[in-house]
Amino acid sequence: MQVKFCLKERLAEHEISQGELSRRSGVSMSTVNRVATNSTTRVDLETLARLSAALGCEPGELLIRTQGEAAILDYTAADGTWIPKPLA
């Protein structure tokens, strides 16, 4: 089991580009791109806080747990929180 970023999915939900997120968060465009494409395995907590604040979500909502090659990406909003659905 691994933990990966799901920033690309959050950007699609909020209908904003990586460039716009970079501008809003103050995080460099190259860092936003590396997180969105899972090209990095380490992100500073301050960076995670800035990205989540710019998207109006909690830092944990930018992370997903994976099982093998399948990612748990199907989320359901419940009382303002995101709850991952288990894989079938």
SVG drawing of the C-alpha trace seen along z (x, -y; Angstrom):
<svg xmlns="http://www.w3.org/2000/svg" viewBox="-23 -34 34 40">
<polyline fill="none" stroke="black" stroke-width="0.4" points="0.0,0.0 1.3,-3.5 0.2,-7.1 0.1,-9.3 -1.1,-12.8 -4.5,-13.4 -3.9,-17.1 -4.9,-16.6 -8.3,-15.4 -8.8,-18.3 -7.8,-20.8 -10.4,-19.3 -13.1,-19.5 -12.3,-23.2 -11.9,-23.9 -8.6,-25.7 -5.3,-25.2 -1.9,-24.3 -0.8,-27.8 -3.7,-29.4 -3.0,-27.2 0.6,-28.3 -0.4,-31.9 -3.0,-31.5 -0.8,-29.4 2.6,-31.0 4.0,-27.5 6.2,-27.4 4.7,-26.1 7.3,-23.3 6.4,-22.1 2.7,-22.2 3.4,-20.2 5.5,-17.6 2.8,-17.1 0.0,-17.0 1.8,-14.4 3.1,-12.4 6.7,-13.0 7.8,-13.6 7.6,-11.5 8.3,-14.2 6.6,-17.5 7.3,-20.0 4.4,-20.4 4.3,-24.1 3.8,-23.4 1.0,-21.0 -0.6,-23.6 -0.4,-26.3 -1.8,-24.1 -4.7,-22.9 -5.5,-26.4 -5.6,-27.7 -8.0,-25.0 -10.1,-25.5 -9.6,-21.9 -7.7,-19.9 -4.2,-18.7 -5.3,-15.1 -7.7,-15.7 -4.7,-16.0 -3.5,-12.5 -4.9,-9.0 -4.0,-5.5 -3.3,-3.0 -3.5,0.7 -1.1,2.1 -1.7,0.3 -5.3,-0.7 -5.8,-4.1 -8.7,-4.8 -10.0,-7.9 -13.8,-7.7 -14.7,-10.1 -18.1,-11.0 -18.7,-14.2 -20.4,-13.7 -21.0,-16.6 -18.3,-18.7 -15.6,-16.0 -14.3,-13.6 -14.5,-9.9 -12.6,-7.5 -14.7,-4.6 -13.1,-1.1 -12.1,0.6 -14.4,3.4"/>
</svg>
